[in-house]
Amino acid sequence: MASTIPLASSLLRATLDTLRRQAPFADMDETDLMWTAERLSVAYFPQEAALVEADGQPPAYLFIVKQGVVEGEAPDAQGVRLLQLTDGEMFPLGALLAGRAVANRYVAAADTFCYRLPAADFHTLLGRSRAFSDFCTRRIASLLEQSLRAVQSEYALALDDENRFSRPVRSLIRQAPVAVLPETPLAEALAAIDAARVGSVVVNDPHGHPVGILTLKDVLRRVTLAGIPLTTAISSVMTPNPATLEGGATVADALLVMARQGVHHLPLVEDGRLVGVISEKDVFTLRRLSMEGITGAIARADDPAALPMLAHAIGELAHNLLAQGMNAENLTAILSSLNDKLTQRVIELEVCAAHLPDVPWCWLALGSEGRMEQTLATDQDNALIYRAATAEERAALLAFAERVNHRLAACGFPLCKGEIMASNPKWCQSLDEWRATFANWIHRADAPALLHATVFFDFRPLYGAQELSEELRDWLNATAWENRLFLKRMAENALANRPPLGLVRDFVTAAGGAQAHTLDLKINGVTPFVDVARIFALYAGVNASSTVARLRATARAWNLAPDEVEAWVAAFHFIQLLRLRRQHTAQTHGDAPGNRIDPEQLNALDRRILKEAFRQARKLQAVMARYFEY
């Protein structure tokens, strides 16, 4: 039984203060907020008391959790709890909006206090307040917009050039330093400078500690004009005991050292060992870059060695767009588009430098690149498909692919640890061989085959004879559709990865070790959406490769409710946004970008949206389960 308490004037003031701190009330007009508060009552529910029964009747109230925990359980699931609601969350919105009975039974998991708004007043408020109506009809999208505004405010200062000088100087390192030993002949040292296309070489002792430096400007005065033979040891002409700086120092510190020492190149050290070299040019190129400017620079690049700097510029642009509040859908699309152009230019330059056989071939992007969902931390997943080739022609294509893979690695796309790359003979195949490989996986439907399918079935043509990719996609869709058992195995495998929502706590996180109290936004968050969208696309014969395009195309094919689909899309994009923000923060501090977060470190708004996003993932999985009768 619930006991109800009308709101006295002091409680009314406290209620207003509480509502103003949470969505959607924070965006409502003051008159609408007061109108709402005056119509609320407070109800107490002891642990295990039912707040709303799934009894076939439309709900009488909108509930807002004031304090405590409310759990939803399916009436026919023998007490299995499906969702958890905590302070500030409202329910049952869907039933109230549709004027239908609730699908779940709502139970107090602990002693709980809720605000209650009568159903008639709820509908009146929908008409009174645009902010309230917008939130209720597009709940997660509305929350996401609030989060984007918060991100924009949080990162605003990071866009100022003055603040850029407070970043760690190690973040300016573009490539491995060129270093030689003191006894190295000048000819060898200068050749190393030329090969790396840099302006200096550091002279290290055998322990990796810098003992000297030689710049190209030094070469003109000390070597060329002085007539020093190139067989001379570099130690004879180097600048001894160069100024150095710890990698954790700021960019401003680097500028100060350069000014005081009158130098233009500065070796960076960690524990006394050389880790990189920066120049004045590196510091003063910290400027905002446009997408058009980067695209033009990529198109004009005529040397692969110039592309790593442009890859870094793409990351800088992504950071700036994130700081300006760009949503994850547009940001990942821009990032993927620019990375596409960079990869295409790498391939073009290698094609010009190589003597490739006259065989139609196509470079395929796989995985997140194939879905155009790359973030700031991504390795290579690619393959090569060709019409037909002799053993000699195939060897030439493999050698070409290896050069491309290594050029991309130099641009900041690490070689795939699982060797899912075009340079691997297993993934450089003819169209007929790819069909046979895919057919084998579909027929087997075992764990390794399903794992391969999650990467390779997201292929997309990136360069070359696009018709080869299109033929393979058409064949795959037709073959998968005819093999429902394979799709069912894929669905079973996908359902094993449940979004990490907890009952005792909001989220299920890692229990111990270095990853204690964290969850993986890629595996636990993004992957459930990606897996279902892939299965839906194969089941519906959709050719799209991106997760959102697959969901929307499938929704049109199957007449799924548009609002429901857009809630899935918004949830997917919010998790992508969290990944981007996590990776951006790591890179700003000179750390390796990753996907793990401690949800307790998120602000209240983002924790709330993340919970809702995981709920949407569970709803999407439930839709898939119904299609495959789980």
N, C-alpha and C positions, 0 to 999 in steps of 0.2 A: 504494500500500500504506500502511496505517496502522500506526503503532507505538503500543503500549499501555503505559501506566505505571501500576502499582498505586499507591494512595494511601498514602504513609508518614505517620507521625504529624504531622510538621510540615506536610506538604501537606494533611492532613486538617483541621488547624486553619485553614489558609489557605482551604480550600474552604468551610468553615463560614462564615467571614467573608464570602466572596464571595456565597454563597447568601443569607445574611441580608439582603443589600442589594437583593434583587430579588424580584419576584413569581414564583410564589406562595409561595416559601420564607420570605419575611419574615413571613407570617401563620401559619406552621406551628408546632406544638408543638415544643419543643426535643428531646424524645425521638424524634419522627418525623423531625426534621431530621438528627439524629445517625444514625439508622437509614439514612436515605437516603445521607448522605455516606459512610458505611462501605461502601456497595455500589457507589459510583461508581468508575470508572477514567478516566484521562485518555488520550485518543488524539490523535495528531498526524497531520495530513493535509497533504501538500505541495500547492501550487497545481495545480489542474486534477484532483486526485485525486477519485474518486467516494466519497462517504460512504454513500449508499444508492442502489441501482440499482432501476429500475422493471422488475423481472424476474419479476413475478407472485408473489413470495413475501412474506409478512407481514414487517415489519421486526423485526430481532432486538434493537434497542436504542431507547431514548429518548435523543436527543442534546440537549445543552445547550451552546450556543456559549460557550466560555470566552474565546477570543481569536481574531480573524480574521473572515472573511466566508464565508458559505455561500450559494450561489445554487441556486434550483430551476429546472429546465428540463424542458419537456415532451419525452418520449422521441421523439415523432414531429414535433417542431418544428425539426429541424435545428440544434440548439444554441441556440435562442432562449431567453434567460433570462427567467423569469416573475416571480420574487420574489427578495428578498435578505434574509438573516438575519444579525444581528450579535450582539455580546456580550449574553448573558443570555437569548437567545431559544431556544425549544425546538421540536423537530420529530422525527418526523412524528406529531403528536398524533392527527389524524383516523384515520390508518391503524392506529395502536396501539389506539385505543378501539374501532374496528370490527373489528379482527382481520383486516384485508384488506391487500392489497398497496398500495404507495404509487402515487399517480398521476403524480408527478414524479420525476425523477432529481436527486439533491442532490450538488452539486459544490463543492469548495473553490475560491473565487475568489482566495484568497491563502493563504499558509501559515497553517494554522488548527489550533487546539487545541480539542477538545470533551470535555466530561464525557459519559460513557456510562452509562446505567442499563439493565441487562438487561430485556427485555420482561416476564419473569415478575415481577421486582421492581417494575416499573412498575405492574402490575395489583395487586400486594399493597399498594403504597403508596396506590392509589386507595381501597382498603378501609380503610386505616389512618388516613388524613388527610382530614378533611372539607375543609380549606382547599385541599389539592392537588386533590382530586376536583372541587370546585366550580370551580376555575380551569380545569381541563382540559376540563370539559364545557361551560362557559360562559365561554370565555377572555376575549373582549373585554368582556363584561359585568362580569366580575370585575375586570379592569384598570380599567374605568371607575369602579367603586365605590371603588377605591383613590384614583383621581384626585379624585373628589368629596370624599373625606375630606381630601385635601391642600388642596383649594380652601377647604373649610370652615375649616381651620386657618389658611390664608394670609390669609383675609379676616376672621377673627374680630375682630381689633382694629378693623377699619373700621366695625364696628357700634357701637362705643362713642361716645357723644355727645362725649366730650372730644376724641377723635381727629377728629371731624368738623370741629372748629375749625381743623384744620391744612390743610384743603383750600383750593385757590385761590379767592379771592373772586369771580373771574370766573364760577365755576360757579354762582353764585347769580343771575346775570342771567336774567330770565324773558322779557324782550321788549326791543325797541329803545327807547332812551331818548327821552323827549319833550324836544325842544330848540328854542329860538327865538333870534332875534337880539335885541340890546339894544333896538332901536327898535320892536320888536313891541308893538302895543297890548295892554293887559291883557285885553280882551275876547277877542282871538284866542288868547292864551296859555291863558286859562282854558278856552276851548272845546277846545283841544288836550288839556288835562288830563282834561276830562270824557270826551272821545271815547276816550282810551286807558285810562280808569278807573285812573289812578295818582294818587299823592299829592304829586307835585312836578313842576316844569318847570325844566330847566337852561337858563341863558342862555349861549350860545356867541358867541365872536367869529367873524369870517368864515372863520377857519382851523379852526374846530371845537374851539377850546380853551375850556374852561369859565371864564367870568368872573363868574358869579353863579348863584344858585338861588332859587326861590320855592316854598314848600310851601303846602299848603292851610291849615295853621295860621297861616302868615304872612298869608295872604289875609284871614282873619278880623280880625286886629289891624291890619294895615297898610293894607288896602284898604276892607273893609266898614265897620268901626267908625270908621275915619278919614275915611270919605266921599270916597275918591279916585275920580274918574271913570274909567270903564273904557276911555276913549280914551287914558289916560295910558300912556306907554312903560313897559315892564316894568322897564327899568333904574332907574327912580325908586324902586321899592319892593323890588327884589331884595336878597338878602344878597350883597354883593360878595365876590370872592376866596374862594369856598367851599373847604373842606377837600376834597381829592381823594385817591385811592389808586390805585396801579397794579393792574391786573387780576391780576397774578401774586402779589400779596400774599395772606396767609392770612386766613381768616375771623376768627381771633383778632386780627389786626392791625386789621381793620375795626372790631371791637368796641372796641378800645383807642382808636382815633381818635374814634369816636362818643362814648365816655365822656369823653375829654379835651376835645373841642370842644363837648360838649353838643348834638349834632345827632342827628337821627333818619334823615336821608337822606344818602347818600354817593355822589357821582359817581365813576365808575371811568374811568381813562384808560389808553391805550396810546400811548406816545410823545407824551404831552401832549394827545392828541385824545380826546374823549368816546366811550366805548364802551358805557356802561350806567350805571344807578343802582340801588343796593340800599338797603333800609331795615332798621330793626331787626326788623320783622316777617319779612323774608326770612331773617334769621339765626335767629330763635327759632322758626321753623316747621320747622327741621331735626329732625324727629322721625320715628320709625317710623310708617308708615301701614299700615292693614290693607286687605285687598281689599274687605271689607264697607264700610269707611269711605269708600273712594274711590268704590265703586259708588253708595253713597247720596248722596255729594256730587254726582256726575254727574247722578243722577236729579233732584236738587233744583235744579240750576243752571237759572236762568231767563233768563240773559243769555249769549250766545256769548262775550262778552269775558271771562267768568269761567272758561272752559274751558282756556285755555293753562296756568294754574297747576295744574289737575288733570292735564293731560297730563304736566307735570313730575313730579307726585306718582306717576304710574304708573311713570315711569322710576326714581324713588327706591325704590319698592317692589320693582321688578325687581332693582335693585342689592342690596337687603337680602336678598331670597330667594336670589340667587346666592351671597351671602356665607354664607348659612346652609347651603349645600350642596345646594340643590334641583336636581334633574336637569333637563336641557335639555327633555325632553318636557313636563314639567309647567310649567316656567317659560315656555316659548314659548306654551303653551296659555293660561296666565293672562295673559300680556302681550297676546296677540291678543284674548282675551275682553274685557279692559278697554279696549283700543283700539277694539274693536267697539262697546262701550257708549258710548264717547266720540264716535265717529263717528255712531252712531245718534242721540245727543242733539243733535249739531250739525244733523243732518238734520231732526230733530223741530222744533227751534227755527226753522229756516229755513222749514219747511212752515207753521208757525203765522204766520210773518211775511209769507209770500207768498200770492198768489192763484193757485194752481195749477189747471190745467184738470182737469176730471173725467175723467181718463184713467188706467186702471190702469198703474202703472209700478213698477219695482223697481231699487233701487241695487245694483250688483254689485261685489263685491270681487274683484280679480284678483291674479295673481302670488303673492308670499309671503303677502299678506293673505288672498287667496282660499284659500290652503292652511293658514291659521292657523299660519304659521311665521315671524311677524315677530320680528326681533331689536331691538336698541337703535338701529339705524341703518336706517331704511326710508323710502322716499318713497311718493308716492301712485300706485297703479295701480287705477283704478276705471272703471266704465262704467254706462250707463243703458239699460234695456230697457223698452219700453212696448208695449201691445197694438196700438194704431193711433192716429194723431194727424194733425190738420191742420197746415199749415205754421205757423199762428199758435200752436197748442198746442205744437208742437215747439220753437218759439222761446222760449216761456215755460219749458219744461223745461230748455232749454240755459242760460237766464239763471239759473234756480234752481241748476243744477249748478255754474255758475261761482262763485256765492256760497258754496256748500258747499266747493268746492275751496279757495277762499281762506281760509275759516274753518279748515279742516284745516291749511293751511299755517301759520296763526298758532299752531296747537297743536303745531307741531314736525314735521309731516309735509310735507316739501318738495314743491312742485309737480314732477310728473314731467318730466324733461328731454326725454323722448321724446313728451310730450303724450298719454300714455295715461291720459286722464282723461275723466270724464263730460261735462265742459264742452267737449270737442272734438267738433264735429259728426260726425266720423267714428265716434265711439264712443258716440253717443247715437242709438239706432236702435230701430225696431220689431222685434217678434219675427220677422216675416218677413224683414226686412232683415238681422238677425243670422244667420238661417239661410242666406241668400244669401251673406253675407260668409264664413261658415265653409265653405260648400260650395265657394266659389271657391278658398279656401286649400287645401282637401283635393284639389281637382281639379288645381291647379297644382303643389303639393308642391315649389316652388322654395325657395331660401334665405330670401327675405323671408316667405313663407308659413309656413315652419317656425319662423322666429323669432317671428312673431305667435302661433303655436300654443302656444309655451312660456309665454306670458303669459296669453292670453285663454282657453285651454282649462282653466285652473285657477279658473274663475269660481265664485263662491258668493254666494247672495242675502244681503244685509245689511239691507235695509229696503224695505218696500213689498209689492207683490203677488208673493209668493214663487213662486206657481204658474207665472209666466212663466219664471223661472230653471229650474224643474223640467222644463217642457216643452222648453226649449232643450237641457238636459242629456240628456234621453231621446232627442231627435232626433240630437244629436251622437254619442252612443254607438252608435246604430244605423247612422248614416251612416259613421262611421269604421270600424266593424267590417266593413262591406261594401266598404271601399276599402283592401285589404291593402297595395297598393302605397304608399299614403300612409304607413301605419304603418311599412312597411319603410324609407321615406325618413327618417322620424323616427328610426328606430333607427340608421340609417347616420349621421345627423347627430349623434346622442347618442354613438355609439362613437368619434367623432372627438375627443371630450374625454376623454382617458385620465387617470386619477389620476396625479399627478406623482411616481411612484416611480422612483428612479434605480438604476443598477447600479454606477456608480463611487462615488456618494454615496447616502445614504438617500433624498434627495428631489431632484427637479428643480426648481430655482428660477430666478427671473429673472436674466439674466446681467449687466446693467449698468444705469446710471442710478440714479434715486432709489429704484427698486424692487429693486435688486440684492440677491440672496440671499433674496428673499421669494417666497412663493406666496400665491395668493388663496383663502382658505378657502371663499368663496362659489362662485366659478367652478370652481376645481380640486377642491374638496372636497364641497360640498353638491349642486351641480348634477348630477353623475353619478347620484346617488340619485334626485333629483327627476325627471330626464328619464326614467329607466327606469320609475319608478313611474307616471308619467303615461301612458307607452306601454302598460304592462301594464293599467292601468285602462281605457283605450280598447279594448284588445284583448279584455279579459275582460268589458266592459260594466259596470264598477264605477262607481257614482255618487259615491263619496267624492272629496273634493278634496285632502285632506292626504296627504303622502308616505307616512307610516306607515300610515294607514288604507288607502291604496291597496295597499301591499305586503301587508299582512295579509289584506285581502279577496281579493286575487288569489291569495295562497297557498292560501286555503281553496278557491277555485274550481278551482285547478289541482293541488291536493294536493301542494304543495311542502313540503319537510321543515321543520317548525316551528322546529327549532333553527337551521337555516340562515337562515331569515327573521329570527329574532330577533337573529342576529349582524349582519345588514344594518341592522336597526333601531338596535341599540346603536352601531354604527359611525356612522350618520347623526347620532344624538344627540350623540355625543362631538364631532364636528366642529362641530355647532351650539353646544355648550358652549364650545368654544375661541373661536368667534366672539363669543359673549356676553362672555366674559372679556376678550378683546381690546378690545371696544368699551367695556366698563365701565372698564378701565384708562385708555383714552384720555379718556373723559369725566371721570374723576376728576382727570386732569391738565389739564383744560380744552382738550383737543384734539378734533378732529373724529373721531368713531368711524368705523372702517373694517373691512375684512376681510383685509388683508394681514398676514402674520406672517413672521418669520425663524425657521424651525424650529430653528435652532441655539440660539436664545434660550429654547427650551422646556426644562423639566427632563427628565431621562432617562426618567421614567415616561411623561410626556405625548408625548415623541417616539416612544416605543415604541407607545403606543396609536394615535397618528396614523398610523404605518406600517401597523398592523394594520387601521385604519379604511379606508385607501386600498386595502389588499388586498381587503377585503370589497367595496369599490366595484368593483374589477376582477372579482371573482367574480360579482357581480350583473350586470355588463355581459356576462360570458361566458354567463350563463344566457339573457339577452336575445338574444345573438348566435346561440345554438343555436335559439331559436324562429324566428328570421328567416334561418337558414342562412348566417351569415357565417363 
